[in-house]
Amino acid sequence: MSKSSELAEKAERFGLARVGARPPLPTYLKQVWERRDFTLSLARYRIQSENERNRLGMAWVLLRPSFQALVYGTVFGFIMTGASRPDNFVSFLVIGVFSLEFFNSSMNGGAKAIISNTSLVQSLPFPRMVLPVAKVLENLMNFMPTLVLMFILAIIFGSRPDWSWFLFIPLVLLFTIFNLGIAFIFSRLTVHFRDLSQLIPFVSRMIFYTSGVFFDPSRLLEGRPPIFAAIYDWHPLHNVLSIARGILLEDHEMPVEYWFNFSVWAVVMVSVGTVFFWKAEERYGRAN
């Protein structure tokens, strides 16, 4: 046995841990929770620093998704006519674009959470999970004003405020949990496979065009084999958009089973993502 191995065993007997060693999962999650103030401060700092570079500042939090909705509404509003266009198309589209922006920014931000903070990861000892959590919190804070704008636009285009609108509270909570799981998974994947960051925009586009942002999948699937409808019933982003539209729009049904489906997705993704990210905790500093 080498001298270094003997010293390592002796240190272990005295309760000393290796520098950068991965702690047990419960201990690790406790460490993440203990740094919640730092995580929140990091999220706020990023919002402030990003907006300071623009003259309009925080206004871009609302302008960016609004311009996206305007572009998609103009393009697909001309393409989709008659029965192919969903009822209450403006509100339908706004809910889809605004909600998907929260998901895309969490996925893209999570993918860069570790690789864009190389110096921080290599110089300070802290649970690396703090970084993707801070990114999702940042995106959640940005999502709140757009959520208010979504409510205002829904009212302008004919929706009436209702007590059911409070269902957005559990929906946003589930959506945030789901996005955390996605951010954890992509944070680790891009550390080991840097080229994956070049593919993420294509993944975002595929999700955008399959989740029903600007079309109603139920109309598209009419006459198709039942398997396609079953697949859409378990499409997580379609679940979110359908629930949100069912809450806000009077002429859209909110399938109750979608709450169960998306709850399963949220629990599975955050559980798998947490373990997957934690497993590589020791490697993040060295991988960068």
C-alpha positions in Angstrom: 0.0 0.0 0.0 1.4 3.4 -0.9 2.1 6.1 1.6 -0.7 8.3 0.2 -3.2 5.5 0.6 -2.2 4.9 4.2 -2.6 8.6 4.9 -6.0 8.7 3.3 -7.2 5.7 5.4 -5.9 7.3 8.6 -7.6 10.6 7.8 -10.8 8.8 7.1 -10.6 7.0 10.5 -10.4 10.5 12.2 -13.4 11.7 10.3 -11.6 13.9 7.8 -13.1 14.1 4.3 -11.2 14.5 1.0 -11.3 18.1 -0.4 -14.1 18.3 -2.9 -15.4 14.9 -2.0 -19.1 14.3 -2.8 -21.1 14.1 0.4 -24.1 11.8 0.8 -27.2 13.1 -1.0 -29.2 14.1 2.2 -26.1 16.0 3.4 -25.6 17.6 0.0 -29.2 18.8 -0.2 -28.9 20.2 3.3 -25.8 22.2 2.2 -27.7 23.5 -0.8 -30.5 24.6 1.5 -28.1 26.3 3.9 -26.8 28.4 1.0 -30.3 29.6 0.0 -29.5 33.2 0.7 -26.5 33.1 -1.5 -28.5 31.4 -4.2 -31.2 34.0 -4.1 -28.7 36.8 -4.1 -26.9 35.3 -7.1 -30.3 35.2 -9.0 -31.0 38.8 -8.2 -27.5 39.9 -9.1 -27.8 38.2 -12.5 -31.1 40.0 -13.2 -29.7 43.3 -12.2 -26.4 42.9 -14.2 -28.1 41.7 -17.3 -30.6 44.6 -17.3 -28.0 47.2 -16.5 -26.5 46.7 -20.0 -29.7 47.7 -21.7 -31.2 51.2 -21.6 -34.7 49.8 -21.2 -33.6 47.6 -18.3 -36.3 45.4 -16.8 -38.7 46.4 -19.6 -37.0 43.8 -21.8 -38.4 41.1 -19.4 -41.8 42.0 -20.9 -40.8 43.2 -24.3 -38.8 40.1 -25.3 -41.7 37.6 -25.0 -44.2 40.2 -26.3 -42.2 40.7 -29.5 -42.0 36.9 -29.9 -45.7 36.6 -29.5 -46.2 39.5 -32.0 -44.0 37.9 -34.6 -45.5 34.4 -34.3 -49.0 35.9 -34.2 -48.4 37.8 -37.4 -46.9 34.9 -39.2 -49.1 32.1 -38.1 -52.2 34.3 -38.0 -51.9 34.6 -41.8 -51.1 30.9 -42.3 -53.8 29.6 -40.0 -57.3 30.6 -41.1 -60.8 29.4 -40.3 -61.1 26.1 -38.4 -57.4 25.6 -38.2 -56.9 28.7 -36.0 -57.7 28.1 -32.3 -60.4 30.1 -30.6 -59.3 33.3 -28.9 -56.1 33.1 -30.9 -54.3 36.1 -29.4 -54.7 34.9 -25.8 -54.0 31.3 -26.8 -50.7 32.3 -28.4 -49.6 34.7 -25.6 -50.1 32.0 -23.0 -48.1 29.5 -25.1 -45.2 31.9 -25.9 -44.9 33.4 -22.4 -45.0 30.0 -20.7 -42.6 28.3 -23.0 -40.1 31.2 -22.5 -39.8 30.2 -18.8 -39.0 26.6 -19.9 -36.5 27.5 -22.6 -34.6 30.1 -20.5 -34.4 27.5 -17.7 -33.1 24.8 -20.0 -30.6 27.1 -21.8 -29.5 28.7 -18.6 -29.1 25.4 -16.9 -27.0 24.2 -19.7 -24.6 27.1 -19.1 -24.8 27.2 -15.3 -21.5 25.3 -14.7 -19.5 26.0 -17.9 -20.1 29.7 -17.7 -18.9 29.9 -14.1 -15.6 28.1 -14.4 -13.6 30.4 -12.2 -16.2 30.3 -9.4 -16.5 26.5 -9.5 -12.7 26.1 -9.4 -12.0 28.7 -6.7 -14.7 28.3 -4.0 -16.0 25.3 -2.2 -19.8 25.1 -2.4 -22.4 22.7 -3.7 -22.5 23.2 -7.5 -26.2 22.6 -7.6 -26.5 26.2 -6.3 -25.7 27.5 -9.8 -28.6 25.8 -11.8 -31.0 26.5 -8.9 -30.0 30.2 -9.0 -30.6 30.2 -12.8 -34.1 28.8 -12.5 -34.9 31.2 -9.7 -33.7 34.1 -11.9 -36.0 32.9 -14.7 -38.9 32.5 -12.3 -38.4 36.1 -11.2 -38.5 37.2 -14.8 -41.5 35.0 -15.4 -43.6 36.8 -12.7 -44.0 40.1 -14.6 -44.9 38.2 -17.8 -47.5 36.3 -15.9 -49.1 39.5 -14.8 -49.0 40.8 -18.4 -50.6 37.5 -19.5 -53.5 38.0 -17.1 -54.0 41.6 -18.3 -54.0 40.6 -22.0 -56.4 37.7 -21.3 -58.8 40.2 -19.7 -58.4 42.7 -22.6 -59.3 40.0 -25.1 -62.4 38.8 -23.3 -61.6 36.6 -20.3 -63.2 37.4 -16.9 -61.2 37.1 -13.7 -62.3 34.1 -11.7 -61.3 32.3 -8.5 -59.9 29.5 -10.6 -57.1 31.8 -11.7 -55.5 31.0 -8.3 -54.8 27.6 -9.8 -51.8 29.3 -11.4 -50.0 29.1 -8.0 -49.7 25.3 -7.9 -49.2 25.2 -11.7 -46.2 27.6 -11.5 -44.8 25.7 -8.6 -45.0 22.4 -10.5 -43.5 24.1 -13.6 -40.6 25.4 -11.5 -39.9 22.0 -10.1 -40.0 20.5 -13.6 -37.6 23.2 -14.9 -35.2 22.5 -12.0 -35.0 18.9 -13.0 -34.3 19.9 -16.7 -31.7 22.4 -15.6 -29.9 19.9 -13.4 -29.7 17.4 -16.3 -28.5 19.8 -18.9 -26.0 21.4 -16.4 -24.2 18.1 -16.1 -24.5 17.0 -19.8 -22.9 20.2 -21.1 -20.0 19.9 -18.7 -19.1 16.5 -20.2 -20.3 17.2 -23.8 -19.6 20.8 -24.6 -20.9 20.4 -28.2 -24.3 19.7 -26.7 -24.8 23.5 -26.2 -24.8 23.9 -30.0 -27.8 21.4 -30.2 -29.9 23.0 -27.5 -31.5 25.6 -29.9 -32.7 22.8 -32.1 -34.1 21.0 -29.1 -35.9 24.2 -28.1 -37.4 24.6 -31.6 -38.6 21.0 -31.6 -40.3 21.5 -28.3 -41.8 24.7 -29.5 -43.3 23.2 -32.6 -44.6 20.0 -30.9 -46.1 21.5 -27.6 -49.0 23.3 -29.2 -47.8 26.9 -28.7 -49.8 28.2 -31.8 -52.1 25.3 -32.6 -54.6 23.1 -30.9 -53.2 19.5 -31.0 -56.7 18.0 -30.5 -57.8 19.4 -33.9 -54.6 18.2 -35.5 -55.0 14.7 -34.2 -58.6 14.2 -35.4 -58.7 11.0 -37.5 -55.3 9.9 -36.4 -54.5 6.7 -34.6 -55.3 6.9 -30.8 -51.6 6.4 -30.0 -50.8 10.0 -31.1 -53.4 11.4 -28.7 -52.0 9.3 -25.9 -48.5 10.6 -26.6 -49.8 14.2 -26.5 -51.6 13.5 -23.2 -48.2 12.9 -21.7 -46.3 15.7 -23.4 -45.2 17.8 -20.4 -45.2 21.2 -22.1 -48.5 20.5 -23.8 -49.9 19.6 -20.3 -48.7 23.0 -18.9 -50.1 25.0 -21.8 -53.4 23.2 -21.8 -53.9 23.7 -18.0 -52.9 27.4 -18.3 -55.3 28.0 -21.2 -58.1 26.0 -19.4 -57.7 28.3 -16.4 -57.6 31.6 -18.3 -59.7 31.1 -21.3 -63.4 30.4 -21.0 -63.7 28.5 -24.3 -60.9 26.1 -23.6 -61.2 22.9 -21.5 -58.8 22.1 -18.8 -58.3 18.3 -18.7 -58.1 17.3 -15.0 -55.9 14.3 -15.8 -53.2 16.7 -17.1 -52.6 17.8 -13.5 -51.7 14.3 -12.6 -49.6 13.8 -15.7 -47.6 16.9 -15.2 -47.2 16.3 -11.5 -45.7 12.9 -12.3 -43.4 14.6 -14.8 -42.3 17.2 -12.3 -41.5 14.7 -9.5 -39.7 12.3 -11.9 -37.6 15.1 -13.6 -36.5 16.8 -10.4 -35.7 13.4 -8.7 -33.7 12.1 -11.7 -32.1 15.5 -12.3 -31.0 15.8 -8.6 -29.4 12.4 -8.4 -27.9 12.8 -11.9 -26.3 16.1 -11.1 -25.2 15.1 -7.6 -23.4 12.0 -8.9 -20.9 14.2 -10.8 -20.4 16.7 -8.0 -16.7 15.9 -7.6 -16.0 16.2 -11.3 -17.3 19.7 -12.1 -14.3 21.7 -11.2 -11.9 19.3 -12.9 -14.1 18.9 -16.0 -13.8 22.6 -16.5 
